[in-house]
Amino acid sequence: MSTHTGEEAEAEAAATEPPAAGGGARRVLGRLGSPAVRTRLGTLGGVVILAVLFWRLGTGAFVDGVRRIDATTLAAALGIGLVTTVFSAWRWALVARGIGIRLPFGAAVADYYRALFLNAALPGGVLGDVHRAVRHGQDAGDLGRGVRAVVLERTAGQLALFAAGGAVLLTMPSPVRDQMRAAAPLAGLGLVGACAVVLALRMNRAEAGRNHRAVRGMLGEARQALFSRTTAPGVLVSSVVVLAGYVAMFVLAADVAGAGASVAELLPLALLALLAMSLPLNVGGWGPREGVAAWAFGAAGLGAGRGLTVAVVYGVLSLAASLPGAVVLVARWYATTRDRRTADPAPLVAQARRTENARLTEAARLTEAARPAGEPLPRPPVPTAAGPDRQGPVVRIPAQPSEVRSEKYAPKESARLARSSLPFSAVPSEGRPMTPESV
């Protein structure tokens, strides 16, 4: 008699059915949307862009840009990087305090330097920010808030870039000014629609699902971190200073590359290159920036090759400005390793035990080699169990061997005198052979 129920039969039938065509497509799309795949695709896109640029414009622009950099330029880049990093860390600390977690300013500067170096050295351009978010969340004891603090801090910087870029590209001469003016009404309508959605969410006081409450909570945190009275002024000032530092770095790169353009001419081109850097198609920040700079300089009549050289110099100077992050990374690694060894003595104890076991094994081997062949091994003493007539185990102490003296077994003086008086004594005379006459 079968014991399967109807539900079990339906489950087995569903398991034996072939997968639908839509299920396979959804799995493929899900894999393509994973963070690892997106990072690899972004890296591949950056490599393709660089390959096309070098194929079309040659490698002379890259080599020429690197050759033009000298010690004075590197020092200026380090100074600009110091200013932008300090103000970025201040913005991060303000945002973190706005959502209720503590972040010391000194630690924020060090962590921001490390994140900048990892962003410039690793593919994707965002792995340093991911590391910074996770590390701060773990140190603060709230991983979610630590990640949201970094996301909101980066969002504040992007909002400042978009606002300044839109204002400059709409008002100043640039290769995209006409297109920007044509797209401005649509962008304005989109902004009004987004504001309407946010207002509707705030006016809806009815109970909603978990996702709706999560969205409202995130919007509340964003308002408290970026637009409150205590954080908004600092976030605005720091964002403006950071953006001005990025533009100053681009102008410095253009001057080193010999672009021969004024700051007014370079400002919209710099903002275009900075906007292109926000695209997730790069290799440590390289890729879209070089492509947009080459196109923008060519459209402005300055030469596509010159634009590529300016972008290359900017990338090298940005990498040089983030080099203090490598020092922070090595120092933190060394401090962590030292603290781990000090706090956990288990490895030292295990090493001492291994050394002691090796010493005992070597001593036993030498003892076995020195023992004569055929001699039995010494038997260990057998412990005697305590019986009714014994109060406890008997401890046998081996007797110490007494010192053997030659005087104990030497003949006494009387025996020597008696023996010397006998005939044919065995005591020879000095210098003469023993004869009957000598007795």
Secondary structure, DSSP 8 states (H G I E B T S, - for coil): -----HHHHHHHHHHHS---HHHHHHHHHHHHTSHHHHHHHHHHHHHHHHHHHHHHH-SHHHHHHHHT--HHHHHHHHHHHHHHHHHHHHHHHHHHHHTT----HHHHHHHHHHHHHHHHHSTTS-HHHHHHHHHHHHHHT-HHHHHHHHHHHHHHHHHHHHHHHHHHHHHS--TTHHHHHHHHHHHHHHHHHHHHHHHHHHH--S---HHHHHHHHHHHHHHHHHSSTTTHHHHHHHHHHHHHHHHHHHHHHHHHHT----HHHHHHHHHHHHHHHTSS--BTTBSHHHHHHHHHHHHTTS-HHHHHHHHHHHHHHHHHHTTHHHHHHHHHHHHHHHHHHHH--HHHHHHHHHHHHHHHHHHHHHHHHHS-TT-------------TT-SS-------------HHHHS--HHHHHHHHTSSS-S---TTS---GGG-
